[in-house]
Amino acid sequence: MTSTENIPTPNNDPGSFSSFRSTSDHDTPSQQYQLDSTPPMHSSHRQISNHSQNLPPPQSSSSSPTIGRNPSPPPIDNLSRADMVGDEMYSKSWFCQVLLKLIQFVAPEQIHDEIFSTIRQQGDEYVLTNSNKKQELDETFESELCELWDVSMSADVAHLLIEFNSLDLFNVVLIQCKDKRCTEIVLGILSNMACCKRNIIQDNQTISVALCIIQHTNLLSTILSILTSDDYSACSTLVQLFRLIYTLIVRQDTRLLMLEHIQLTYEPLCFILQSCYNKDLLEQCSLLLRVLLDECNLFDNNEQTEVFYLFLTSITTAISALIENETITINNILENLFNCLQIYTTHEYFIDMLNEHCQTIMKLIENILNRLVHDDIVQIRSVLLLSCISICNFFLYKHGLNIINKQLLEYFIIIGHTCYKDRQRREHQKHMIRRQRSRTQSHSSNKRKDIDDFDTNGKTGDDDSLLKSQNSSTNIDWDDETEVQSTTTKVDSDRSTSEDLVITSYTLVDELFLELFYRGIKQDSSKTIDNNTSVFTQLNHDQREIFRKIIKHFCNIDKRLDDMLNL
């Protein structure tokens, strides 16, 4: 993921790399490049052209026309093959040139005595260099760095950068360079390298590129120190910084090492959530916070009460700001933040904190539901919606109907009615599929029986043709079969995820309406002399009828009673 700000677009510059967004280790940009583009690529087109110029003209023949075509390209010699980066069509010499330019940009007074292979040995001397003059990337060099950024997710390129000891250079750049754009690009390159799946052999050990980054001396401290530096307050720089931290947190081999230093990010993270409006930065921060609370078991340490309170306050503040800012629509940021709130409700240790923020959170949920159900069209597979319902179930269980107003109850009825109709539709589809399968099996068995009774003298010529046709249709190449299997796996995974969300939505809505039903009965039986009206009396006749259908059919109240009474 690279920033496209101030970079020539691929359409305007045919020689530039397209944005590299694939997560595959062997993918390369699919854009075709000109012969003079950078980085240089080993292409056979120039060789074909030069070779064809030395060929004699084709001899004509009166008997048959001669078809002129280019000959096969000459084999790549050992020198050009040695310059290739693994299986990628990139040039090692180009990477060396870009990295040397980066050295010169950071420490120009030492470039004359510097040899690229000794970057690691000379790293400390670079750090001691203090250049106070203003540094700015020129357009050409910035374009080259962005091209390096684009291809740095490739495993071969990431391994080459490790081999060139580029981590020392990047550490120096983060310390010395005053240009924010250069810092952003370097952090983006490190983030791409951390995503590399293929391990590298270093010191007779097989470790990941991400582990090489986190084990590098002082590099992690330098990265985290950017959070407290005023020189790197640009949102684009912080986006790449939090993306790198997130990548190192989600990986199993680097998580424990990152958790030892992650406390340094808490205060800057909360400050950004409370004061920033940049969508990309908020998304990265909310994603990191969700992973910390969900996957890293941060709540297991109950001693950090102040930190958890700060997180909760920052989450509610960020959600309020997003809702008030009409230019920001429902997106992944709100989904991540409400998911964080839902995680809070799963820990009894934080009941007091949640009770203090109860009114604020329920008001935020009311605003979100107003956006989700105002057209009476509810996406019951929405993770944001499910998080809101789960939080409502928690507060309804703790505080009863006191937290429910007429508007919220109307939203709940719309959501419950949508789930009710969706379940009816799905059950009808399953019934039709079962009937169709039953008819098909019955028809196939009857047809097979007729064929067995008829075919007593072997196969005919038509049967052989049909068999060949069937064999040819099932003879799939390995690559095609792999692609089909990959596509099928992805479809099955998406279908399974959607099915899980549907089942979760049914469960949460079922719990919500049963709790509303129970609280309504309890409220009706404990009416005071003042005759306080129930919240259900504020509903019109149609809404009350829908509520009755949901309780009876969707929640299966009759079946629950029969099971409870063993009837």
Beta strands, then each sheet from edge to edge (+ up, - down):
strand 1: 84-85
strand 2: 88-91
strand 3: 200-202
strand 4: 205-207
sheet 1: 1+ 2-
sheet 2: 3+ 4-
end
